[in-house]
Each structure stands twice: as C-alpha cells, then as structure tokens.
Amino acid sequence: MAKHKMKTIKTAAKRFKVTKNGKIMRNHSNHSHETGKKSSKVIRRLRPKGQVAKSRVRRILRMLGKA
C-alpha cells in the first residue's frame, strides 16, 4: 500500500523560495510596514533576500514538501 503524500504547508510556501542550487531564500523582517520612520539605508539593507540558516533548512524543506 502506498504512503500518503506529504502536504505543503501553505504559509511556508508563501514565505520561502528554493533556488536552482537548493538554497532557501527568505525576505527580511521589518520591511513591510512603518517604513516612513526608517532611514533609506535601513530599507535598502532589508531589500535583498536573505538565506535561511543551515540549521533550519531541513525543517523548511519538509514544510515545503520537498524532503
């Protein structure tokens, strides 16, 4: 008998993207609201995607249904 398919956790799918090379990218926090009081330098620094820590990769891949 076949095993059950693993379901994707949708909240994780919206937050993380897996690159071609297998890295998991995420958005930085504090970039979405109340940006008027933050300096342009801070906003610029938060703009590029960040990479998820190695210790969390396995758990996030499992949430995305790719492990």
N, C-alpha and C positions, 0 to 999 in steps of 0.2 A: 504494500500500500504506500502511496506517495506521501511525502511530508507536506505540511501546509506551507503555502507561500508566505514569505515574510512581508508584512505590510509596511509601507513607507510612512514614517511619522511626518505628517504634512507641515507642521510648524518648523521642523528641521529642514525640510526641502526648500522652504521659502528663505531660510537664513544662510544656508551653506551651498557652495557650488564646488564640484570636484573638477579639477583641471585635467587636461590631457595626460599630464605626467603623474596624476594621482594625488596632487596636493589638494587640501581642502581650504578654500578661501572664505573669509567672513568679512562683514562690514564692521567698522569700528563703532563703539558706542558713543553717545553724546553728540552725534552728528545730525540727528533728525529734527530736533526742536530746540527752541530758545537759542538760536544761533546769533541773534542780534547782540547779545551781551558778550559773545565770544569773539576773540580777535580773529582777523583774517588768517593769521599764521596758524592758529589752532584749527580752524576749519579746513585749511589746506592740508594740514598734517593728518587729519582724520579721513580725508577723501580716498586715498588708495586702499585697496582691500588688504586685509591682514591675513596671515597664515595661521591656521589652527595649530596649537601646541601638539607635539608628538604624543604626549600622554593622553590626549583626548581624541586622537584620530580614530582609534578602533571603535570607540563608543559611538562617534558620529557616523561612521560608515555603516554601523549596524542600524542606526536610526534611519539612514537613507536607504536601507535595504540592499546594500552593496557588499556586505561582509558575509 
